Structure formats: structure tokens, C-alpha cells
């Protein structure tokens, strides 16, 4: 059976809405533009939908050196790259990442929207990793979603799982058995199965928790796993529709 890239997705601001891409360059930090920005809480820890489900309704767009944010349709703000000038540190689980906070009032407007103190940051120059929780490329399959939805009373979409590369043509959960995944010059190396949390229960369009599913069924039938995290063994380029080779 032929593996094929069904879709590609990046999440410019960690925990906020994603964007579909037709193609992407991929390097050690993952897909270009993916999780290069984050929102920090008062302690310096990166905020996620586990803390604030409404982060799902923040919709980013990158245009000509400026990050534009739609705050749930209520307000639109701009964050020019040149204004990220304040050195700081961002905590992602046990990892401390060098970052730069934006100067001016942008962070205050995000704080008002979220209802908590918040700072918008980007990666410091020369960063060795993005703001991703773990390895930078999350691979999910359409077959895994179909198998999961077969056990649910109401189907969920792939947006609940926030993957970067969506693959079709595989068996359910085949992704956790692949050691290598390649497309052209790009080569990804398996790191770990992706164990899921309560973010899967958040309606990504409305930014609210929508019950216990699909997390409950994932725990009962899939050992709480959906998708796999990969590191980048060799940088390259990936395109929607192209063939993938798994080993």
C-alpha cells in the first residue's frame, strides 16, 4: 500500500490555531514556521490549551515579517518581528528555551483576552529547538482517525490531534511502528508514540472542552496513543500529495 502526504499543518504560535500548507521546508526545528512563537504565563512557563482552552481561537498569520493574531474574532493585533527585543526564558516542561518577548502593548492585549498575565515571545536567534513539547514533527494517519471514530458516538476531526504531517494509506497506528519516514531528501526518525491528554477533548473551533471524548476511548482502546513524534535526521522539503517511504 502506498503512503501519501494527505495534508500538512503548522502552528505558528504554540497552542493556538493551525494553518494548512501545501508544502514546507523541514529542518532540525521541524516544519518551517511551526511553533516558533509562544505565549508565556507569569512564571515563564509556556501556556497551552491545557491551561486555557480559548487559546485555540487565537488565529495566527505570518506576513512579511509580521505575526498577525486574530483574538477569537474580537480583536486583531500585529506583532512585527523587529519588536521582539526583550531577552527572556521560556519553560516547556523540563526544557528552558532562550526566547525574546515583544516590547510594547501587544502582550497586554493578549493578557486581556486570556484573562491571565501573558507575554508573547519568539525563539531567540540560534535556538536549537522550537517550542514543541518534544521532538518537532508530529505524524498522524487518516486510518488511525477512522479507527478511533468507529468507536465514538460522535466523530471528531484531525484538528483535535494537531499533527504536522497527515498520512494516508497506512494501517491504524502504523505510525508508531515506523523507525524512519522519508520523502525526497527529507528523512524523519521515530522518537516516541504520542500519548494524548485533555487537549483532544477541546473543540478547536470554539475553544471549549466538549466532554470526555475522544480521550476516554483513546485510553480504553488505543492505550492513550494517537500519532508519533519524529526528529529530523536529514532536512528537506515535503509536499502534499507526494509519496512517503516508511521503514
C-alpha positions in Angstrom: 0.0 0.0 0.0 1.4 3.4 -0.9 1.8 6.0 1.8 0.9 9.6 0.7 1.0 13.0 2.3 -2.7 13.9 2.8 -2.1 17.3 4.4 0.5 19.5 6.2 -0.1 21.8 9.1 1.9 24.3 11.1 1.1 26.0 14.4 3.0 29.3 14.3 2.1 30.1 17.9 2.2 27.1 20.3 -1.3 26.1 21.4 -3.1 28.4 19.0 -4.9 27.6 15.8 -3.0 26.0 12.9 -2.6 26.6 9.2 -2.7 24.2 6.4 0.3 24.3 4.0 0.7 22.8 0.5 4.4 22.3 1.1 7.0 23.0 3.7 10.7 23.1 4.3 11.7 20.9 7.2 14.9 21.3 9.3 16.0 20.4 12.8 13.3 22.7 14.3 10.5 21.0 12.3 8.3 22.4 9.6 9.1 26.0 8.8 7.1 28.4 10.9 5.9 25.7 13.3 5.8 26.6 17.0 8.3 29.5 16.6 6.2 31.7 18.8 4.6 31.0 22.2 2.7 32.8 25.0 4.2 32.7 28.5 2.5 32.9 31.8 3.7 34.9 34.7 6.1 32.2 35.8 7.7 32.0 32.4 6.1 28.7 31.6 4.6 28.3 28.1 0.8 28.4 28.2 -1.2 25.7 26.4 -4.8 24.7 25.9 -4.5 22.5 28.9 -4.4 25.8 30.9 -6.6 27.9 28.7 -8.8 26.2 26.1 -9.7 29.5 24.5 -6.1 29.7 23.1 -7.5 27.5 20.3 -9.4 30.5 19.0 -6.3 32.7 18.5 -5.6 32.5 14.8 -2.2 33.5 13.7 -1.0 34.6 10.2 2.6 35.3 9.1 3.0 38.0 6.5 6.2 39.9 5.5 8.0 39.8 8.9 4.8 40.4 11.0 2.8 38.0 13.1 -0.9 38.9 12.9 -3.2 37.5 15.6 -7.0 37.3 15.4 -8.1 37.0 19.1 -11.2 34.9 18.8 -12.7 37.3 16.2 -12.9 40.1 18.9 -9.7 41.9 18.0 -6.8 41.8 15.6 -3.3 42.7 16.5 0.1 42.9 14.8 3.4 41.8 16.2 6.3 42.9 13.9 9.4 40.7 14.2 11.6 43.8 14.9 9.7 44.4 18.2 10.7 41.1 19.8 13.7 42.6 21.6 13.4 41.6 25.3 15.6 38.6 26.2 13.8 36.0 28.4 13.5 32.3 29.0 10.6 30.0 28.2 9.9 26.9 30.1 8.5 23.9 28.1 8.1 21.0 30.5 11.7 20.5 31.8 13.3 22.4 28.9 14.4 26.0 29.2 14.4 27.8 25.8 16.0 31.1 25.1 13.4 33.5 23.8 12.6 37.1 23.1 9.5 38.9 24.4 7.8 41.6 22.3 8.0 45.1 23.6 5.0 47.4 23.7 1.4 46.7 24.4 0.7 43.6 22.4 1.2 41.2 25.4 -1.2 43.3 27.4 -3.9 42.9 24.8 -3.3 39.1 24.8 -3.5 39.1 28.6 -6.8 40.9 28.5 -8.2 38.3 26.0 -7.0 35.3 28.0 -7.7 36.8 31.4 -4.2 36.0 32.8 -0.8 37.7 32.7 0.8 36.7 29.4 3.8 37.6 27.3 4.2 36.9 23.5 7.6 35.6 22.7 9.6 34.2 19.8 12.6 31.9 19.6 15.9 33.6 20.3 18.4 33.6 17.4 20.3 30.3 17.2 17.7 28.3 19.1 18.3 24.6 19.0 14.7 23.6 19.3 11.2 25.1 18.8 8.5 25.5 21.5 7.2 22.0 20.7 6.7 19.7 23.7 9.1 17.1 22.4 10.5 16.1 19.0 9.4 18.6 16.4 7.4 16.7 13.8 4.1 15.0 14.8 2.8 12.5 12.3 -0.8 11.2 12.3 -2.7 9.0 9.9 -6.2 9.1 8.5 -6.5 5.4 9.2 -6.0 6.0 12.9 -8.7 8.6 12.9 -11.1 6.3 11.1 -10.5 3.5 13.6 -11.0 5.9 16.5 -14.2 7.4 15.1 -15.5 3.9 14.7 -15.7 3.6 18.5 -17.1 7.1 19.1 -20.8 8.1 19.3 -19.9 11.4 17.5 -16.9 11.6 15.2 -14.0 14.1 15.8 -11.7 15.7 13.2 -8.0 15.5 12.9 -7.7 19.1 14.2 -8.1 17.7 17.7 -4.7 16.0 17.3 -2.7 19.0 16.0 -0.5 16.9 13.7 2.1 18.3 11.3 2.1 15.6 8.7 -1.1 13.7 7.9 -0.5 10.4 6.1 -3.0 8.3 4.2 -2.6 4.7 3.0 -1.4 3.3 6.4 -3.0 0.8 8.8 -4.3 2.3 12.0 -1.5 3.2 14.4 1.1 2.1 11.9 2.9 5.4 12.6 4.1 4.2 16.0 5.9 1.2 14.3 7.9 3.3 11.7 11.5 3.8 12.5 12.2 6.0 9.5 9.9 8.1 7.3 11.2 9.8 4.2 10.1 11.9 1.3 12.7 13.0 -1.3 15.7 14.3 0.6 13.8 14.6 3.9 14.3 11.9 6.5 12.5 11.7 9.8 13.5 9.4 12.7 11.0 8.0 15.1 11.2 9.3 18.7 8.1 8.2 20.6 4.5 7.4 20.4 2.4 10.5 21.2 0.4 9.9 24.4 -2.7 12.1 24.4 -4.1 14.4 27.0 -7.2 16.6 27.6 -6.4 18.8 24.6 -8.1 16.2 22.5 -11.4 17.0 24.2 -11.3 20.7 23.3 -13.4 21.9 20.4 -10.8 23.7 18.3 -13.3 26.0 16.7 -14.9 27.2 19.9 -12.1 26.9 22.3 -14.1 24.9 24.9 -14.0 21.5 26.4 -16.6 19.3 24.8 -16.9 16.3 27.1 -14.7 13.3 27.9 -14.3 12.1 24.3 -12.2 11.1 22.4 -9.8 10.9 25.4 -11.8 8.2 27.1 -11.9 5.9 24.1 -8.3 6.6 23.4 -7.5 5.3 26.8 -9.7 2.3 26.6 -8.8 1.1 23.0 -5.6 2.8 22.0 -3.6 2.9 25.2 -4.0 6.7 25.1 -1.8 6.9 22.0 -2.5 8.7 18.7 0.3 9.6 16.3 4.0 9.6 16.7 6.7 12.2 17.2 9.7 12.3 14.9 13.0 14.0 14.9 14.6 15.3 11.7 17.5 13.1 10.6 18.0 14.9 7.3 16.5 18.3 6.3 14.4 18.5 3.2 11.2 19.6 1.6 7.7 17.9 1.8 4.7 18.4 -0.5 1.1 17.5 -0.1 0.3 14.5 -2.4 3.8 13.1 -2.6 4.7 9.5 -1.7 6.3 8.6 1.6 8.6 5.7 2.3 8.4 4.1 5.8 10.9 1.6 7.3 
